[in-house]
Amino acid sequence: MFSEADLTHDRFLDGRLMIWQPRTGYRAAMDPVLLAAACAAQSGQSVLELGCGAGVASLCLGRRVEGLDLTGLELQPAYADLARRNAAENGIALDVLEGDLARMPGALRGRVFDHVIANPPYFPPGQGTAARDAGREQAQREATPLSDWVRHGLKRLKPGGWITVIQNADRLPELLSALSQGAGSIAVLPIVPRAGRAAGRVLVQGRKTGRGAFQLLAPLVLHAAPHHAADAEDLTEIAQDVLRRGAELRMGR
């Protein structure tokens, strides 16, 4: 478990959320905020986050939409404890379960949800340099294949429910292949750092048993300036709406 000295207390959504995170372990940045923004959950619906970490995505969603039934599944006990603490201190109900999605805890096997969200590890085994911190390495390095994240996510959805995933852009083909095994109405939102740059991330959303046409959406551009010129924030207006004001990020439905 983390000691107080191991943690930082960080602002999200311009301070609407205050999140405890490990100082040197896996630290959430904008990706879970974007993931939460892309989930179109409505009050009264249920949402499961696979691999919830310290709870940032679920809590951003809970801050935007009141009355959600939020559940998080986290493999690492220390991060699950942080998610519970963050939920309690921010006054947002979040039921955090510990376990491996590849061996789904019994408490989840009989449940289905309106939405499933996930920010799976970005790096396949053997790719890139291993992180020095074991918790960070486990959060970033894939042990369970990406296709299994999608497969287990779809199992936990009601018919007509939505799965939303954020992932590295170079893994989009894998993600689409996995979603094709049970989901339709798929939309892809490329996320680019600046206009004219290649996408670094993609948000992908699909509907269980959906039959709508595939949509490749116009990219979300994060920064307004053509290049990084100063140590100052230069977010586009839409990025400010999402990352600072907690707005929904519509996926084209």
C-alpha positions as a Markdown table, in Angstrom:
| # | Residue | x | y | z |
|---|---|---|---|---|
| 1 | Met | 0.0 | 0.0 | 0.0 |
| 2 | Phe | 1.1 | 3.6 | -0.5 |
| 3 | Ser | 2.2 | 5.8 | 2.4 |
| 4 | Glu | 1.1 | 9.5 | 2.5 |
| 5 | Ala | 4.7 | 10.4 | 1.4 |
| 6 | Asp | 4.3 | 8.3 | -1.7 |
| 7 | Leu | 1.2 | 10.2 | -2.9 |
| 8 | Thr | 0.4 | 13.5 | -4.6 |
| 9 | His | -3.0 | 15.2 | -4.5 |
| 10 | Asp | -3.8 | 16.4 | -8.0 |
| 11 | Arg | -6.5 | 18.6 | -9.6 |
| 12 | Phe | -8.7 | 17.3 | -12.4 |
| 13 | Leu | -11.5 | 19.1 | -14.2 |
| 14 | Asp | -10.1 | 22.4 | -12.9 |
| 15 | Gly | -10.3 | 21.2 | -9.3 |
| 16 | Arg | -13.8 | 19.8 | -9.5 |
| 17 | Leu | -12.0 | 16.5 | -8.6 |
| 18 | Met | -9.0 | 16.1 | -6.3 |
| 19 | Ile | -7.3 | 12.8 | -6.9 |
| 20 | Trp | -4.7 | 11.0 | -4.8 |
| 21 | Gln | -2.1 | 9.4 | -7.1 |
| 22 | Pro | 1.3 | 7.6 | -6.5 |
| 23 | Arg | 4.2 | 10.0 | -6.9 |
| 24 | Thr | 6.3 | 7.6 | -8.9 |
| 25 | Gly | 3.8 | 4.9 | -10.0 |
| 26 | Tyr | 1.1 | 4.9 | -12.7 |
| 27 | Arg | -0.3 | 8.5 | -12.9 |
| 28 | Ala | -3.4 | 9.4 | -14.8 |
| 29 | Ala | -3.2 | 12.3 | -17.2 |
| 30 | Met | -5.8 | 13.4 | -19.8 |
| 31 | Asp | -6.6 | 9.9 | -21.2 |
| 32 | Pro | -9.1 | 8.8 | -18.5 |
| 33 | Val | -10.7 | 12.3 | -18.6 |
| 34 | Leu | -11.2 | 11.9 | -22.4 |
| 35 | Leu | -12.6 | 8.3 | -21.8 |
| 36 | Ala | -15.1 | 9.6 | -19.3 |
| 37 | Ala | -16.2 | 12.4 | -21.6 |
| 38 | Ala | -16.9 | 10.0 | -24.4 |
| 39 | Cys | -19.2 | 7.8 | -22.3 |
| 40 | Ala | -22.8 | 8.9 | -23.0 |
| 41 | Ala | -24.2 | 7.5 | -19.7 |
| 42 | Gln | -27.4 | 9.0 | -18.4 |
| 43 | Ser | -28.7 | 9.3 | -14.8 |
| 44 | Gly | -30.0 | 6.0 | -13.6 |
| 45 | Gln | -27.7 | 3.9 | -15.8 |
| 46 | Ser | -24.9 | 1.5 | -14.7 |
| 47 | Val | -21.3 | 1.8 | -15.8 |
| 48 | Leu | -18.4 | -0.7 | -15.3 |
| 49 | Glu | -14.8 | 0.5 | -15.7 |
| 50 | Leu | -12.3 | -2.3 | -16.4 |
| 51 | Gly | -8.9 | -1.5 | -14.9 |
| 52 | Cys | -10.0 | 1.6 | -13.0 |
| 53 | Gly | -6.7 | 2.4 | -11.4 |
| 54 | Ala | -7.1 | 5.3 | -8.9 |
| 55 | Gly | -10.6 | 5.9 | -10.2 |
| 56 | Val | -10.1 | 9.0 | -12.4 |
| 57 | Ala | -12.3 | 8.0 | -15.4 |
| 58 | Ser | -15.2 | 6.8 | -13.3 |
| 59 | Leu | -15.1 | 9.8 | -11.0 |
| 60 | Cys | -14.9 | 12.3 | -13.9 |
| 61 | Leu | -18.0 | 10.6 | -15.3 |
| 62 | Gly | -19.7 | 10.6 | -11.9 |
| 63 | Arg | -18.9 | 14.3 | -11.5 |
| 64 | Arg | -20.5 | 15.1 | -14.9 |
| 65 | Val | -23.6 | 12.8 | -14.6 |
| 66 | Glu | -25.4 | 12.4 | -11.3 |
| 67 | Gly | -27.3 | 9.3 | -10.3 |
| 68 | Leu | -25.0 | 6.7 | -12.0 |
| 69 | Asp | -24.4 | 3.2 | -10.6 |
| 70 | Leu | -20.6 | 3.2 | -10.9 |
| 71 | Thr | -18.5 | 0.1 | -10.5 |
| 72 | Gly | -14.7 | -0.3 | -11.0 |
| 73 | Leu | -12.6 | -3.4 | -11.4 |
| 74 | Glu | -8.9 | -3.1 | -10.5 |
| 75 | Leu | -6.2 | -5.7 | -10.4 |
| 76 | Gln | -3.7 | -3.9 | -8.1 |
| 77 | Pro | -5.0 | -3.7 | -4.5 |
| 78 | Ala | -3.1 | -0.5 | -3.7 |
| 79 | Tyr | -4.7 | 1.3 | -6.6 |
| 80 | Ala | -8.1 | -0.1 | -5.7 |
| 81 | Asp | -7.7 | 1.4 | -2.3 |
| 82 | Leu | -6.8 | 4.8 | -3.8 |
| 83 | Ala | -9.9 | 4.6 | -6.0 |
| 84 | Arg | -12.1 | 4.0 | -2.9 |
| 85 | Arg | -10.4 | 6.9 | -1.0 |
| 86 | Asn | -10.8 | 9.2 | -4.0 |
| 87 | Ala | -14.4 | 8.3 | -4.4 |
| 88 | Ala | -15.2 | 8.9 | -0.7 |
| 89 | Glu | -13.3 | 12.2 | -0.5 |
| 90 | Asn | -15.0 | 13.5 | -3.7 |
| 91 | Gly | -18.4 | 12.4 | -2.6 |
| 92 | Ile | -19.1 | 10.1 | -5.5 |
| 93 | Ala | -20.4 | 6.6 | -5.0 |
| 94 | Leu | -18.1 | 4.1 | -6.7 |
| 95 | Asp | -18.0 | 0.4 | -5.9 |
| 96 | Val | -14.4 | -0.8 | -6.4 |
| 97 | Leu | -13.8 | -4.5 | -6.7 |
| 98 | Glu | -10.4 | -6.2 | -6.8 |
| 99 | Gly | -9.7 | -8.8 | -9.4 |
| 100 | Asp | -8.5 | -9.8 | -12.8 |
| 101 | Leu | -10.8 | -9.2 | -15.7 |
| 102 | Ala | -9.5 | -12.5 | -17.3 |
| 103 | Arg | -10.9 | -14.3 | -14.2 |
| 104 | Met | -13.9 | -12.1 | -13.5 |
| 105 | Pro | -14.8 | -11.9 | -9.8 |
| 106 | Gly | -17.9 | -13.7 | -8.9 |
| 107 | Ala | -19.5 | -10.5 | -7.8 |
| 108 | Leu | -19.5 | -9.4 | -11.5 |
| 109 | Arg | -20.2 | -12.6 | -13.4 |
| 110 | Gly | -23.9 | -12.3 | -12.9 |
| 111 | Arg | -24.2 | -8.6 | -13.7 |
| 112 | Val | -24.6 | -6.6 | -16.9 |
| 113 | Phe | -24.2 | -2.9 | -17.4 |
| 114 | Asp | -25.5 | -0.1 | -19.7 |
| 115 | His | -21.9 | 1.0 | -20.3 |
| 116 | Val | -18.4 | -0.5 | -20.1 |
| 117 | Ile | -15.4 | 1.8 | -20.3 |
| 118 | Ala | -11.7 | 0.9 | -20.4 |
| 119 | Asn | -8.2 | 2.3 | -20.7 |
| 120 | Pro | -6.3 | -0.9 | -21.3 |
| 121 | Pro | -2.5 | -1.0 | -21.2 |
| 122 | Tyr | -1.0 | 0.5 | -24.3 |
| 123 | Phe | 2.2 | -1.5 | -24.7 |
| 124 | Pro | 2.3 | -5.2 | -25.8 |
| 125 | Pro | 4.8 | -7.5 | -24.2 |
| 126 | Gly | 8.3 | -6.7 | -25.3 |
| 127 | Gln | 7.6 | -3.3 | -26.7 |
| 128 | Gly | 9.4 | -0.2 | -25.3 |
| 129 | Thr | 11.4 | 0.1 | -22.1 |
| 130 | Ala | 10.1 | -1.3 | -18.9 |
| 131 | Ala | 9.1 | 1.2 | -16.2 |
| 132 | Arg | 11.2 | 1.2 | -13.1 |
| 133 | Asp | 8.1 | 1.2 | -10.9 |
| 134 | Ala | 6.3 | -2.2 | -10.8 |
| 135 | Gly | 2.8 | -0.7 | -10.4 |
| 136 | Arg | 3.4 | 1.6 | -13.4 |
| 137 | Glu | 4.8 | -1.3 | -15.5 |
| 138 | Gln | 1.8 | -3.5 | -14.7 |
| 139 | Ala | -0.6 | -0.7 | -15.6 |
| 140 | Gln | 1.1 | 0.1 | -18.9 |
| 141 | Arg | 2.3 | -3.3 | -20.1 |
| 142 | Glu | -0.2 | -5.8 | -21.5 |
| 143 | Ala | -0.6 | -9.1 | -19.7 |
| 144 | Thr | -4.2 | -9.8 | -20.8 |
| 145 | Pro | -4.5 | -9.4 | -24.6 |
| 146 | Leu | -6.5 | -6.4 | -25.8 |
| 147 | Ser | -9.0 | -8.7 | -27.5 |
| 148 | Asp | -9.8 | -10.2 | -24.1 |
| 149 | Trp | -10.4 | -6.7 | -22.6 |
| 150 | Val | -13.0 | -6.2 | -25.3 |
| 151 | Arg | -14.5 | -9.7 | -25.1 |
| 152 | His | -15.0 | -9.5 | -21.4 |
| 153 | Gly | -16.3 | -6.0 | -21.7 |
| 154 | Leu | -18.9 | -7.1 | -24.2 |
| 155 | Lys | -20.0 | -9.9 | -21.9 |
| 156 | Arg | -20.7 | -7.5 | -19.1 |
| 157 | Leu | -23.0 | -5.3 | -21.4 |
| 158 | Lys | -26.7 | -5.5 | -21.7 |
| 159 | Pro | -28.0 | -5.9 | -25.3 |
| 160 | Gly | -27.8 | -2.5 | -26.8 |
| 161 | Gly | -25.2 | -1.3 | -24.2 |
| 162 | Trp | -22.1 | 0.7 | -25.2 |
| 163 | Ile | -18.4 | -0.1 | -24.8 |
| 164 | Thr | -15.9 | 2.8 | -25.0 |
| 165 | Val | -12.2 | 2.3 | -25.1 |
| 166 | Ile | -9.2 | 4.6 | -25.4 |
| 167 | Gln | -6.0 | 3.2 | -26.9 |
| 168 | Asn | -2.8 | 3.9 | -28.8 |
| 169 | Ala | -3.7 | 4.7 | -32.4 |
| 170 | Asp | -1.4 | 2.0 | -33.8 |
| 171 | Arg | -3.5 | -0.6 | -32.1 |
| 172 | Leu | -6.7 | 0.4 | -33.8 |
| 173 | Pro | -6.8 | -2.6 | -36.1 |
| 174 | Glu | -6.7 | -5.0 | -33.1 |
| 175 | Leu | -9.4 | -3.0 | -31.4 |
| 176 | Leu | -11.7 | -3.0 | -34.4 |
| 177 | Ser | -11.2 | -6.7 | -35.0 |
| 178 | Ala | -12.1 | -7.5 | -31.4 |
| 179 | Leu | -15.2 | -5.3 | -31.4 |
| 180 | Ser | -16.4 | -6.9 | -34.6 |
| 181 | Gln | -17.1 | -10.0 | -32.5 |
| 182 | Gly | -20.3 | -8.8 | -31.0 |
| 183 | Ala | -20.5 | -5.0 | -31.5 |
| 184 | Gly | -21.7 | -2.8 | -34.2 |
| 185 | Ser | -22.5 | 0.9 | -34.7 |
| 186 | Ile | -18.7 | 1.5 | -34.2 |
| 187 | Ala | -17.3 | 5.1 | -34.1 |
| 188 | Val | -13.7 | 6.0 | -34.0 |
| 189 | Leu | -12.5 | 9.4 | -32.8 |
| 190 | Pro | -8.7 | 10.1 | -33.6 |
| 191 | Ile | -7.0 | 12.3 | -31.0 |
| 192 | Val | -4.3 | 14.5 | -32.4 |
| 193 | Pro | -1.9 | 16.7 | -30.4 |
| 194 | Arg | -2.0 | 19.5 | -33.0 |
| 195 | Ala | -3.6 | 20.2 | -36.4 |
| 196 | Gly | -1.8 | 18.3 | -39.1 |
| 197 | Arg | -0.2 | 15.8 | -36.8 |
| 198 | Ala | -0.8 | 12.0 | -36.8 |
| 199 | Ala | -3.2 | 10.7 | -34.1 |
| 200 | Gly | -1.5 | 9.4 | -31.0 |
| 201 | Arg | -4.6 | 8.0 | -29.4 |
| 202 | Val | -8.1 | 6.8 | -30.5 |
| 203 | Leu | -11.4 | 6.7 | -28.7 |
| 204 | Val | -13.4 | 3.8 | -30.0 |
| 205 | Gln | -17.0 | 3.1 | -29.2 |
| 206 | Gly | -19.3 | 0.3 | -30.2 |
| 207 | Arg | -22.8 | -1.0 | -29.3 |
| 208 | Lys | -23.5 | -4.6 | -28.4 |
| 209 | Thr | -25.6 | -6.1 | -31.1 |
| 210 | Gly | -25.6 | -2.7 | -32.9 |
| 211 | Arg | -26.3 | -2.5 | -36.6 |
| 212 | Gly | -25.4 | 1.2 | -37.4 |
| 213 | Ala | -22.9 | 2.2 | -40.0 |
| 214 | Phe | -19.2 | 2.5 | -39.1 |
| 215 | Gln | -18.2 | 6.2 | -38.4 |
| 216 | Leu | -14.7 | 7.6 | -38.7 |
| 217 | Leu | -15.0 | 11.0 | -37.0 |
| 218 | Ala | -13.1 | 14.2 | -37.5 |
| 219 | Pro | -10.1 | 14.3 | -35.2 |
| 220 | Leu | -10.2 | 15.9 | -31.8 |
| 221 | Val | -7.3 | 18.4 | -31.8 |
| 222 | Leu | -6.0 | 19.1 | -28.3 |
| 223 | His | -3.6 | 22.0 | -28.8 |
| 224 | Ala | -4.3 | 25.3 | -30.7 |
| 225 | Ala | -0.8 | 26.3 | -31.6 |
| 226 | Pro | 0.9 | 24.6 | -34.6 |
| 227 | His | 3.9 | 23.7 | -32.3 |
| 228 | His | 4.9 | 23.8 | -28.7 |
| 229 | Ala | 6.4 | 27.2 | -28.3 |
| 230 | Ala | 6.2 | 27.9 | -24.5 |
| 231 | Asp | 5.7 | 26.3 | -21.2 |
| 232 | Ala | 2.1 | 27.3 | -21.1 |
| 233 | Glu | -1.2 | 25.6 | -21.8 |
| 234 | Asp | -2.7 | 26.2 | -25.3 |
| 235 | Leu | -5.7 | 23.9 | -25.4 |
| 236 | Thr | -8.3 | 24.3 | -28.1 |
| 237 | Glu | -11.7 | 25.4 | -27.0 |
| 238 | Ile | -13.2 | 21.9 | -27.3 |
| 239 | Ala | -10.3 | 20.4 | -25.3 |
| 240 | Gln | -10.8 | 23.0 | -22.6 |
| 241 | Asp | -14.5 | 22.1 | -22.5 |
| 242 | Val | -13.7 | 18.5 | -22.0 |
| 243 | Leu | -10.6 | 18.5 | -19.9 |
| 244 | Arg | -11.3 | 21.6 | -17.7 |
| 245 | Arg | -15.1 | 22.0 | -17.7 |
| 246 | Gly | -16.0 | 18.3 | -17.7 |
| 247 | Ala | -18.2 | 18.5 | -20.9 |
| 248 | Glu | -19.4 | 15.4 | -22.8 |
| 249 | Leu | -17.4 | 14.5 | -25.9 |
| 250 | Arg | -20.0 | 13.3 | -28.4 |
| 251 | Met | -19.0 | 10.3 | -30.5 |
| 252 | Gly | -21.2 | 11.1 | -33.5 |
| 253 | Arg | -24.3 | 9.1 | -32.8 |
